[in-house]
Amino acid sequence: MAGFLRPDGEKSPLLSRRSVLQLGGGVALLLATGCAAGTKAGGAGAPATAGAGTAAGGAAASTLRIAVNSYISSWDQDFVGFDLIGLMLHKNVFPYMIDYGVKDVAGGRILDTTAVGPTFAESFEPDADNKVWTLKLRKGVKFASGNEMTAKDVKWSKDRAFAAKANVAGIYRLIGLTKADQVEIVDDYTVRFRQEFPSALTRQIQAIALYVFDSEEAKKHATDADPWAKEWFAKNAPTGGYFNVEKAVQGQEIVLAANTGYPGPDAPKTAKIRLSVVPAASNQRLQLEKGDIDIALGIAQRDIKDLKNAEGIKVISAPSNAQLTIQMSVTTAPFDDPKVRQAFAHAVPYEQIIANVYGGEARACKSFVPLDMPGYVDTGYPYTHDVAKAKQLLAEAGKTSVGSELVYESGNEEQQQLAVLVQSEARKAGIELKLTSLDPATFGERREKRNIPLQVTMGELWVNDVEYMLGTSFVKDANLNYSNYNNPEIEQIFEQSHTVVEESERAKLWLKVQEILARDVPWVIVCQPNFNLPVRAEVAGWVQPMDGLARLRYLSIAK
């Protein structure tokens, strides 16, 4: 499983708030959430910067070379599918009005999902009721065409999203935006968004949805059959983001040039970035070792381990919000008994897995809520490796031994190693496991049938909020609820959370959630492995994205 969010092809905006959250796939490419304060350039709501930064237009003259494993599937941000390379590029070449700041965590730098501030915008602030949000644009910002970015571009972009049923239209339903007329032009540099209800998710939804097209350029390529220029946008790179696309050769390379007109904080630190398509991980490794590329975004984990001691190469390790878990089917014997689930949770050798499988490059997580997610408490998962306790709980369930199948991804060395360690320790507690490796297609088929008693899962939530976590993973019929978990208290809290905006009140809800999940234990929370990136020694500035979409503007290289 590549991540907790997986493609499902659904793009209809005609979805309830609950169903959008439950989809979890292509339609719900969401970010992370915090409190609902406004964001103003240079003000309290602005994101922390990633260091001194380079002034706009002052990027270093060197070229950074990055290998990726595929070419972008479409240049149209509104209609791109589940294409991580494409989504990452869009984040860097489209003008986004707001974005996350940066913070230091466990020796690495990550995006700060609690600090969303203006980039191309001047400010983005709510009214007293957190229902009407006002976007103010900076004056004089221009697209590469020479057209000035104004409120008309914002309005056209959102009209397009709703009329053409773009991905973002489905996402907007989560914060009560369902119609184009809820987006109003106030003046040339001011746009107002009128939500149907207040939402704590607003800033983070807009952090991924509030990008702008050059509407004057778009209108030149619109036709009666294609009024929103979908065909033209799919094939032609946008302009006006942190970077402009200088060159794009289908299937081969994309060259980005720093946008010297970017008006916000943390301008690009590198003048030019060349992304080369290198599909094979082995070839990426070879090119990195020879110094032909500076960053390899498609190298296998086993190769990364070997490269840690390679001359001229360093492996950047950054904390990740990806969780490694083992989901237990609560409707399948023997895990339909909570005592057996608790016993199994105590049979897992957490410390051994962190040390032996990940070489210490992982963090222990003491809650179903991931580390670094608002609301996390370290009492939310009270299970440690304790074989004696596991035996005791099994006995309380009236059993001396149980058996089950444990399924993991074929070809995934980390999951295989984990499965072997868990099998060995669980056997000591009277839990006999049959290990089964499945290819992705077969794994997916069995997941759809919800008939796997124990399965290893690994991935990250692209919205760093417990409300989203519940909607994708723990409410009835949620897309990622492979454990078939259903608790009326969780359902009630989830529904209640939709319109609770105050951070302190949400924290109370999340504390109760963690108490319930700790008791019911539908999952084993193994750890949170770090994200490891092999680069040439001269590369600096990597910031780990909590949404999986690298901000290339922070990267630099000394040559």
N, C-alpha and C positions, 0 to 999 in steps of 0.2 A: 504494500500500500504506500504510494508515494506521499500521501499526506492525509490528514483528516478531511480535507476538502478534495473531492474527486469529481471528474466530469460526469454530468448526466444529460447534457445537451438541452436542458430546459431553459427557456429564455422568456417565457410569457410574463408580462408585468401584472397580469390579472390574477394575483395571488394574495392570500391573506398574509398578515404579518407572521403568523405561526408557520404557514406552509413555506414561506420564503426561508425562514430560519431552518426548517427541517430539511430543505433541499440540500443545503451545504455544498453543492457543486458549482457548475459554471455560473449560475445566476447569483450566487451568494459570495462573490469575491469581495468580502468585506474586510475591514481593517480592525482596529482595536478601539476600545472605548474607555473613557474616564468620566469626569464630571462635565457638566454642560455649561461651563463658563465660556465667555466670548474670547476671541483672539484678535489682537491688534498689533500692528507692527511696532516692535520695540517695547510693548507693554507687558503686563504680568502674564498674559495668556500666550505670549510668543514662545516658540520652542527654543530650548537651549541650543547654542551652536556647537559645532564639532571642533572647536578650537579657533585660532585666530582667523583662519579662512583667507581666501584670496578675494580681493575686491573684484567687482564685476569687470570683466575684460582683462583681468590681470593674471589669468591662469598661466602656469608654467608652460614653456614651449615644447616640452617633450611629448612623445606619443606613447600611450599605454596600449598594449596589445593583449586582447582577451580572446580565448578560444571558447566557443559555445558549440553545443552538439547539434543544433538545428537552426534553420533560417526562420525568420518570423513568418507566421501564417497569414497575417493581414495587418495592414497599417491602420485599419479603422478601429479605434479604441472602443467604439460602441458595440461592435459585433465580433470581436476576437473571441475565439473559443478558448478551451483550456490549454493555453499555450504559454508556459512560464517564461520562455525567452521573449515572446511578444509582449506579455504583460510587463515584464521588467523594462523592456525598451520603451514602451509607452510611458512608463513612469518618468522616464528621463527626457523624452522628446516632446511630450504634450505639456502645455502650460497648466499646471495644477495651482489652484489659488491658495491652498493651504497644505501643510504637510507636518510630519512629526519632527520633534527635536531629537537630541542625542543625549544619552547618559552613559556613565561607566558602571558596569556590573561585572563582578568577579574577574576583574583584570581585562575585560573586553569592552568594546563600545557597541551599544545597541540603540535602535530607535526607541525614543521615549514616547510610549503611547498615551501617557497622561499629559503631554505637552504638545498640543496641536496649535500651530501658529501660522501667520501669513507668509507666503512666499511671493507669488506674483500679485496677490491682493494686498491692500493696505490694512484691511481689518475684516473680521467676520464675527458679528456679535448678535446675541439674542435679546429679545425684549424681556420684561420682568417675568412673563409667564413661560419663557422658553419655547414659545410656539412660532414666533415671527423672527426670522434671522435676516440680518442685513449685511450684504456683501458690498464693501467699498473697494473699487479698483484703483490702482495707482495710475496716475496720468502719464502719458507719453510712452507707455510700453507698446512695442511694435512687434508684429509677426515678421518673418523673414521677407514676406511680400512687400513690406513697407506699410501695410494697413495697421492703424492703431487698434489696440485691444480696448473695446468699450463694452458697455452694458448690452448693446445689441448682439455682440458675439456670445455673451453668456446666455441671453434669452434664446437666441437661435439654437444654440447647442442643446438647451433643455427642451425646447420645442421639438427638435429632432429626436431626442431620446424618447419622448412620450409618443410622438406620432409614428415613428418607425419601430416602436416596441424594442428599444435597445436594452442591453443587459442592465444598464443603470436605472431604467424605469422600474424594473422589478425590485432592485435594491432600495429605491426611494420609498417604496411602500412601507418599509420598516420604520420610517420616521414620519409617516403621514403625508407624504407627497405623492399624489396619484394623478394629478392633472396639470397640463401645461400652464393653465391660468393661475396656478398657485405660485408661479414665478413671474414677478412683475418688475418692469423697468421703472425706476424712480427718476433717474436722470442719466446723463451719459456715462457716469462712473459709479452708479449705485443700483443694486438689484436686491429685491426683497423676496424671501422664500416664506410662504405662509403654510405651516404644517397644520394638520388636522388635530394633532395632539403634541404635547411636549415629549421629548425623548432624550434619554441619556446617551443615545447612540449618534446623535446628530453630527457632532464634530467629526467623529470617526467615519461615518458614512460619507460625509462630504469630503473627507480627506482622500477618498478614492473616486468619488463621483463628480467632484467639482473641477473638471478639466474643461478647456475651452477650445473650440474650433475657430479658425479664421473664416468667418461666415461670408465675407465679401469674396474671398477666393473660392469658397465652396459654391456660391451661387453661379459662378462662371461655368461650372461643370455639372450643374443640375439640369435635368431634362424632364419632360412631362412624364415619362415612364419611370424616372428615377429622381424625384424632386429633392431628395436629401443627398444626392451625389454619393450613394453608397459604393457604386462600382468604382468611381474615381478615387475615393478615399482608401479603398482596400488596396489599391496598387501604388498610391503615392504617399510618401512619407510626410508627416505633419511637421510644422516648424513652430518655434517660439517657446520651447521648453527650456530646461537647464542646458540642453544641447540641441543643435540643429543637425539634421542628417545631411552630411556633405556628399555622400556617395552610398549607393546601395546596389550591389550586384547579386541578382537572384541566386540563392543557393551557395554563395561564396563568401561575401563579406559586406559589412556595413561600417561606414566611417562616420563618426560623430565629431562635430566641432563645437567647442564651448560657445554658448550664446553670450556674446559680449554685451547684450542689452538686458540681461537678467537683472532685475532691480532689487531682489530680496537678499536675505542673509545667506551665507555659505555658498558663494558662487563656485562654479567648477574649479578644481585645483589643477586640472590637466587640460591643455588646449585641445588635444585631439585623442580620440579613443578609436582604435580599429578592432572590430569584432570579426574574427574569422570563423567560418563554419568548419569544425573538425568533428565529424560524427563519432569516430572511434575513440574511446577512452584511452586506449594504448597509444594512439598517435598524439593525443593531447599530452600524455605523460612524456613521450619522447621529445616533443617540441619544447615543453617546459624545461626539461633537463638540458637541452641544447641551447636554451636561451632565445629560441625563436618566438616565444610568447612570454608574457609576464604573469598572466593569470589563467588558470584552467578551471572552467566552470562545469566540467563534465567528467572528472576523474573518479574512478571507483575508490571506495573506502580502503580496500586492501592496498591499493597503490599509494594512497595518501600516507598510510603507516610507513611504507618503505621510504617515502620522500622526506620524512622528518629529519633524516640525517644526511640527505643529499647535499652536495656542495652547491652553494649559490641559491638554494631554495629554502624557504621557511614555510611552515604551515601555521596559518592564523587560526587560532581557536577562540571562538566567541560563544557566549551563552546563548542557548536557543530555547524557544518556548515549545519545541516539539517534545511530546511525551511518548515514552516507550511503555506500553501497557499490555496486559493479558486480559482480554474480555472473557467473562464467564457467562454462559447462557443460563439465566436464572429460571428458565422454563424447562431446562433439560436436567434430568438426574445425572449425577448426584448434586449438581450445583443449584437445584431448586431449593435446597436447604441452606439458609444463611450460615448455619454453623459450619457446614462443609466449606462454604466460600471463605469464611474467616480462617478455617484451618489451612486451606490452600494458601491464603495470603501470608500466613506465618511460615509456610514451607519454602517460600521463594528466597534464594540467597542474594539479597540486594547488593550487599557490599562486594561479594565475589563478582557479580555481573559488572559493576562499575569498574572494578580493578582489572579483571581478566578479559572482559569483552571490549571495554572501551579504554583500557589503559589509564584509568583515572579521568578521562576526558568526558565526564558526565556529572550531573548534579543529582543528589538524592532529593526526591520530591515527597513532602509529607502531607499531601492533600490531593484530592481529585481536581482541584483548581490548580492550574500550572503555576510554577514559580513566576514571579514578575507580573502576574495578572492581578488587577485590583481586587481585593477581598481575600486573597490567599492567607490562610493561617496554618501554622505548622502542626496543628492538632487534628487536621482534617483527614489524616490517614495514619492511624495508630498501630500499624502493622510492621513488625520487624522480623528478621529471620530467627525463628525460635521453634525448632523441631519438637521440643517437649510440649510447648503450648499448642502446636498443631495437632499432636496426638490427643491432647486433652480435649480440644474442641471437637475432634472427630468422634471421640468417645461420647461426648455430650450429645452428639447427633445420633448416637446408638449404633455406631459403626466402628469396626476395627480396621477396615481397609475399603478403598474405593478405587475405581479405575476410570480413565477418560482418555480421549484423543486430544492432543495438543497440536494445532495446525500453525504453520509458519510459511513464509514466502520461500520458494525454491530459489537458489542462487544468492540468497542473502546470508552472507557469512555470519554477521552479527546475530541475526535471529536464530540461526542454526546453533551457534555457540550458546546462546541464551537457553534454547530449548534443552540442550544436553545438560547444562548445569541445573536447570529447574527439575528435569526428570530425575537426576541423581539425588537431589535433596528431598524432593517430594516422596520418593520411594522410602526414605528413612522414616517419614511420618505416616506411612501406610497408604500413600496416594500413588498408584501405578499409572504412568502416562505412556501412551503410544504416540510416537512422534510422526507427524505427517507433513511433508513439504508439498506445496501446491504452486503451480504456475499461476501468474496473475489472472488469466482467463478463468481457470477452474476455481480459483479462490473467489473470484467475483461471483461466479454462479452459485457457489455454496453459501456465500454471504447473502445473496438475494433470497435464498430459501430459509435463511436464519436457522440452520441446522448444525452449526459448529459449536460443540460444547466449550472448548477453550481455543482461543486464537490470539496470536501475537499481532498487535497493531502498533503502528509508528506514524506519527504525523503531528502537524501543528494546526491550531485554530487561527484562521486569518482575522478573526475579530477577537481581540484580547479582552473579553468580557464574559462574565458568568452567564448572563442572560443568553448570549449566543451559544455558549457551551451547552447549556441545558437544551436549547432548541435543536441543536444538531445531534446531540449525543445521549440525552437522558430522559426526554419525554417520550410518551408513547408514539410509536411509528416514526421516530426521528430517523433520518437517513443513515446516521452512523451508530445507531443504537443496536449493534449486533448482539448485545447481551439480552435483548428482549425485556429490558428493565421497564417497570411501570410502578410508580409510587404516587398515590393521590396527593400527598403533601408537596412533592416536587412539581406536579402538574399545577397546583394552586399557586405556588410561589412563582413559577414561570409566567403564568397569566398576569399575576399581580405586578411583576417587574416591568411590564411594558411601558407603563406611564409613571413609574417612580423615578424621579430625576435626581433628588438629593443624594449625594454620595454616601452620607451617613446612614440614610434609610436603606439604600441598596446594600451597604455593608452588612446590615442586620439580616437582610434576606440571605445573603451569601454565606453568612455564618451558619444559619439554620440549614442551608443546603449541604454544607460540608458535614454537619453533624449527622444528617440523614444518610448521606452516602457512606460515611465512615461506618455506620451501623449496618447498612445493607450490603456494602462492598460488592457491587456488580463487576468491578474491575480490580485487577492488581496494578498498582502504580509502581512500575519498576524504577524508572529514573528519567532524567531529561538529558540526553546526550548533547554535547556541544556540537556546533557547526564548525567543521574544519575545512579550510580553504588553502590549497597549495599555490604559492606565488613565488616569484623571484624575490630575492632578498631586498631589492631596492624598492619594492612596493610598500606603500604606507596608506593609512587612512581608512581601512575597511571598517564599515559600520554594519553590524548584523541587523538585517531588516526583520521585524517581527511579522511582516506580512509576506515574506519570501521574495520581495521585489527590491533588488539592490539599488541604492541611490549612488550612481557612479560619480556624482559631483564631489564626493568626499575623497576619492582615490587620487593618489599622486605617485610619481615614480622619479627617483633620483638617477639621472644618467649623465 
